[in-house]
Amino acid sequence: MTAAVQPAGTPGIAAEDVRVELGGREVVRGVSLEVHPGELVALVGPNGCGKSTLLSVLSGTRGPKSGRVTIDGRDVATTPLRELARHRSVVTQQNRVDTPFTVAEVVAMGRYPWLRTPRAADSPAVIADAVELCELADIIDRPFAQLSGGQQARVSLARALAQDTPVMMLDEPTAALDIHHQEQVLEILRIHRDAGNAVLLVVHDLTLAAAYADRIAVMKHGELLAIGSTDEVMTAELLSRTYDHPVEVIEHGGRRVILPERSSR
Ligand SMILES: Nc1ncnc2c1ncn2[C@@H]1O[C@H](COP(=O)(O)OP(=O)(O)OP(=O)(O)O)[C@@H](O)[C@H]1O
């Protein structure tokens, strides 16, 4: 087995024993994890296991019942929101709701945390890079609300890239995307990772996670069951136990492909 490399230094994201209670029920139960600069971590697990809730706490959107979260060394509980927004960007499913703005305006919103700072001067170049990476030139003047779900997802990613933060968190950024755009988004995240940023994404497609993530965190019933490299975590035994469904893991062209077992009818 190959152990995932653990870079030294201040983690991009660090969670210590995070617990979250919703509706009188503990839905995140003592999760500790770190995502380091230059690392892409995929968070996987069954529906309702607490992935989005955990992400909302890591991003500072929601406070935990107990535990501590730091972003780039800053405690999210005490860091003002605008400063936090200079250290982490977030792509949630809610980024895709109706807004009266055009694509260009939505992408430019990523620059708000940098207004009236020296880095405001970088905005045109940073926005241009994000638009090019996400292939938005053809739709740049269209109203955001009139785009398809897949197009909106790419615009939301471009907005987060324009924010130009060392930490990025994404909740199912590939959910509405076709195969080409799924690969495109993961390729963009890989480039972002290679530039030294910490990336955490929630994803349901286990084969996609295995192909792109440096490490994979597996949640079930609010707990972190495992965190490690693809070799360590993407095993038939662990995944079958996690999803309460028999899963087959096969090697294909040097990659790991995860398939649910099906009855042959
Ligand atoms: N506002 C809320 N009040 C009470 N319970 C909630 C609330 N929001 C979420 N939950 C519950 O918390 C648990 C975790 O939900 P969460 O959305 O974090 O799961 P998830 O792993 O992201 O699921 P999915 O893969 O379906 O998106 C679920 O049981 C859900 O029903």
The ligand as an SDF file (V2000), in Angstrom:
LIG
                    3D

 31 33  0  0  0  0  0  0  0  0999 V2000
  -31.5990   22.1120    9.1890 N   0  0  0  0  0  0  0  0  0  0  0  0
  -31.5940   20.8440    9.5820 C   0  0  0  0  0  0  0  0  0  0  0  0
  -32.3040   20.4420   10.6580 N   0  0  0  0  0  0  0  0  0  0  0  0
  -32.2920   19.1670   11.0840 C   0  0  0  0  0  0  0  0  0  0  0  0
  -31.5820   18.1870   10.4840 N   0  0  0  0  0  0  0  0  0  0  0  0
  -30.8640   18.5250    9.4000 C   0  0  0  0  0  0  0  0  0  0  0  0
  -30.8290   19.8630    8.8880 C   0  0  0  0  0  0  0  0  0  0  0  0
  -30.0070   19.8820    7.8050 N   0  0  0  0  0  0  0  0  0  0  0  0
  -29.5630   18.6150    7.6380 C   0  0  0  0  0  0  0  0  0  0  0  0
  -30.0670   17.7970    8.5840 N   0  0  0  0  0  0  0  0  0  0  0  0
  -29.8000   16.3760    8.7530 C   0  0  0  0  0  0  0  0  0  0  0  0
  -28.4190   16.2180    8.9990 O   0  0  0  0  0  0  0  0  0  0  0  0
  -27.9340   15.0160    8.4070 C   0  0  0  0  0  0  0  0  0  0  0  0
  -26.7490   15.3370    7.5310 C   0  0  0  0  0  0  0  0  0  0  0  0
  -27.1790   16.0710    6.3970 O   0  0  0  0  0  0  0  0  0  0  0  0
  -26.1580   16.5410    5.2760 P   0  0  0  0  0  0  0  0  0  0  0  0
  -26.8970   17.3820    4.3060 O   0  0  0  0  0  0  0  0  0  0  0  0
  -24.9760   17.1180    5.9370 O   0  0  0  0  0  0  0  0  0  0  0  0
  -25.7590   15.1480    4.6160 O   0  0  0  0  0  0  0  0  0  0  0  0
  -24.9250   14.8440    3.2820 P   0  0  0  0  0  0  0  0  0  0  0  0
  -23.9420   13.7760    3.6320 O   0  0  0  0  0  0  0  0  0  0  0  0
  -24.3790   16.1080    2.7320 O   0  0  0  0  0  0  0  0  0  0  0  0
  -26.0610   14.2500    2.3390 O   0  0  0  0  0  0  0  0  0  0  0  0
  -26.2370   14.2130    0.7260 P   0  0  0  0  0  0  0  0  0  0  0  0
  -25.1780   13.2830    0.2070 O   0  0  0  0  0  0  0  0  0  0  0  0
  -27.5990   13.6340    0.5660 O   0  0  0  0  0  0  0  0  0  0  0  0
  -26.1090   15.6180    0.2180 O   0  0  0  0  0  0  0  0  0  0  0  0
  -29.1100   14.4050    7.6570 C   0  0  0  0  0  0  0  0  0  0  0  0
  -29.6620   13.3920    8.4370 O   0  0  0  0  0  0  0  0  0  0  0  0
  -30.0750   15.5570    7.5090 C   0  0  0  0  0  0  0  0  0  0  0  0
  -31.3950   15.0940    7.4780 O   0  0  0  0  0  0  0  0  0  0  0  0
  1  2  1  0
  2  3  1  0
  2  7  2  0
  3  4  2  0
  4  5  1  0
  5  6  2  0
  6  7  1  0
  6 10  1  0
  7  8  1  0
  8  9  2  0
  9 10  1  0
 10 11  1  0
 11 12  1  0
 11 30  1  0
 12 13  1  0
 13 14  1  0
 13 28  1  0
 14 15  1  0
 15 16  1  0
 16 17  2  0
 16 18  1  0
 16 19  1  0
 19 20  1  0
 20 21  2  0
 20 22  1  0
 20 23  1  0
 23 24  1  0
 24 25  2  0
 24 26  1  0
 24 27  1  0
 28 29  1  0
 28 30  1  0
 30 31  1  0
M  END
$$$$
